[in-house]
Structure formats: C-alpha cells, structure tokens
Amino acid sequence: MMNMKTNTFEQYESSVRSYCRHFPKVFTDAKGAVMTDENGEKYIDFFCGAGAVNYGHNNDYIKGKVIDYLATDGIIHALDMYTVPKREFIETLEKKIIEPRGYKYRIQFTGPTGTNAIEAAIKLARKTTKRRNIFSFMGCFHGMTLGALSLTSEMYARNGAGATFTDCTHIPAPYMFEGLDVIKYMQTLIDDDHSGVEKPAAVVMETVQAEGGIRVFDDEFLRDVREFCTKNDILMIVDDVQVGCCRSGTFFSFERAGITPDIVVMSKSIGGIGMPLAIVLHTDELDDWKPGEHNGTFRGNQLSFVAGKAAIDYLLENDVEAETRRKGELVKKYVTEEILPLDSRLELRGIGLIWGIDFAAIDSSLTEEVIEKCFEKKLICECAGREGSVVKIMPPLVIDDDLLLEGLSRVKKSIEEVLNK
Ligand SMILES: Cc1ncc(COP(=O)(O)O)c(C=O)c1O
C-alpha cells in the first residue's frame, strides 16, 4: 500500500484547516456517495461536502453537461456579463422552480460563497429599510465574513475575528426556553422604548439550524415569523445555503410552511456538483441596488451555471425531492429502532435527509469519538451543535438505499463501541 503523505499539508498549509483533521486521509476520487483515498480505500460519505454535493459526487448527468460545455471552448470567466449559460441558468431556475411554486423573485449573483450571499442579503435589507439592526437566532450559522459572522452565534467562530460586532440582536431560538413566546419577545423588543434594541431591517433565519445541531423549526413558527415580519414591516430572510436544494425534502426548505420570504439566500448545491455559486433571491420591490453596488470578480463562473442548470433538470427528472423524503423516513426508522434503544438519553432530530443524533444528555464530548470510530469504519460524518453534541447524518440525496443502510449500521456500531467502552 502506498504510504499516504499528509506531511505536505501539516508542513505548509495554514493551521486554520479543519475537516481534514477529522478525516486525515488524502482523497483522490469520488462517485455518488462514495469517496476514495490514495490507497484505494472507499468511504461512505455522510457529510456531502457540508451540503455542496446533494446530487452526488461526479453526478454523471451534471458532469456530462460541464464536460460538453468545456469541449466547446465556451467562455468560462465573464465577470457578470451576459452569457448563454447564465441565461439558461436564470431561465431554468425561474421557469422550472420559482414560478411553478408560485414565487416571484429576481436573482442576484454574488461572490460564490454562502457567506458572501448573506453579506449581500443583509446589505440589501439595510439599504431598503434604512435600518441597521438585524435579528438572528441563537444557534444559527450564517457564515464567517464579518457581516455574516455578526449574525452567526457560535462564540468560537466569533472570537476568531478580533472584531466587535454591532447591529445584530440574537433572539433565543424557539427550542431554548420552554414557555418562552419568541414572537412576543421580538415584538416586545421593538415596541418597548426601554428595550435597548433597535427595530431591525430583517430577521435572518435558517428553517433548520444545521450547524446549530439539526434544530428543525416547525411550520407554525415559520409562519409566525413571517406574520411578525409582515406586521412590523421587517424583511424575512431565509438562509437556505445548507438545507435548500431539496435537502429538507422540497427545493426550498420553507415550502412546507407555505410562506414566502422576502429574501432567500442559496449556495452550496445550487452549483450542481460542488461548483462555486451563490445567489440571493429577492422580490421586485427590493431591487434597489445601483449597478455594481455589491460587486465581485467571481459572480459569473460559467461552469457553475452549466452545472446549476443541469442540477435543476436532474432533480426534476429524478424526483429528488420525493426520494429525499422517502430516504429520510428510512433514516428515521433505522435510528429510532436500532440506535436510540442503545441509550434512552439519545435524541433524534431531523427532516428530509438531514438528521442529528444528540448526545447532550449523556456527554457531548462522546461525539468526537463516534465520528472517529465511524471514520475507522470508512464512514465520513461530522458533528454539529453546541459543544458538538450532535452526530450529523447528511448523505448525498441520491445515495442508494443499501448504501444508506450500510452507512447507518456503521454509525450504530460506532455508537455502540463508544457507549460500551
Ligand atoms: C446555513 C449556512 N449559511 C451560510 C453558510 C456559509 O457558507 P460558506 O461556507 O459557503 O460561506 C453556511 C455554511 O456552512 C451555512 O450552513
């Protein structure tokens, strides 16, 4: 067997590197829900590029379209100029996803990361409402650049910035304090002239706090936030960077609640096979940008447009939304019947194909051992949540049932070993 060399990274790469510390192998190729390392060892992927490859690694259909495009000498970089791939991406997203679902959004292309799209969304909210403050929920993750990080509540991430964050108020998430009426709390903050809190331009939220430990906000709460925002002339921004693109069982994660956010932020799997792309969807009335006011060189990667369009065609053709819901039920059943009985203090939460097994009531630190054991068994999964107490299950949506169950059995064995040690 080849000796896998990781010393190049250890010697030369910044110590900011992170995921590679949990998965210290050198990877060469990947297909569907399987990643292969330099020694030819195969790993089931339950992490899915943190949600960037929902339609599978090297999805044949999507990749085929990218290869075809490359072969024609099609333009690859064009800033934000008009191009055929961009037109086709816009038309496909509008005509096949947005309009049939009854929404009406303009599309803004931002720098290709989720965090940059969040920056654009909050700038737009501040600009159009002429207010500075933003509400976000404790437990949220919205990115690591300074504006987005002011919303992100994780102290580890915030402490790394060496900056003082202003213009954001963190609201307790609905699962945090039993009996707390979160909507009433927000209403009081803006009505009470002694609350010390400025009325916000927007409420920014995930419908499922993913990095926050797979906390699914229920439909009623989502509707209540929508109503609160409408009533108070505050914008509702949904961050669908991680749980959009079918992850929760519908293309947009908020569809289940029957609501229309004013602004939607997407990245990760919107680029099809892990191509960098991020978008902000906003209503017509909010289109208050002056040309170039939120700029960036990489707002026009044509390969991302090609892959993004192909991904939409693929997901519709293959009924990925329904398949995600079906496979989600498999996960729920397996974990409920096979894993939860291992210790009555384990808790399962999730929706679609994003699930979390919470160890907080036993010992949060055990999840580190669980994911280490999983990796020994050739399964890639990560932890999430406060103190990393949650083992996160997030495979590509196209994973075969057999592989899904095989991956789950490796999770079970790993948890058994850790609990019985
Ligand atoms: C909900 C959410 N918003 C924003 C981001 C930031 O995206 P990026 O890492 O592409 O900047 C992430 C990343 O995990 C996320 O999960």
The ligand as an ORCA input file, in Angstrom:
! r2SCAN-3c Opt
* xyz 0 1
  C     -26.804     27.984      6.793
  C     -25.481     28.436      6.282
  N     -25.326     29.710      5.897
  C     -24.159     30.165      5.412
  C     -23.067     29.337      5.317
  C     -21.770     29.869      4.802
  O     -21.481     29.339      3.535
  P     -19.991     29.358      3.005
  O     -19.217     28.394      3.823
  O     -20.100     28.933      1.567
  O     -19.513     30.750      3.133
  C     -23.164     28.008      5.709
  C     -22.018     27.099      5.650
  O     -21.994     26.011      6.153
  C     -24.411     27.539      6.211
  O     -24.566     26.285      6.618
*
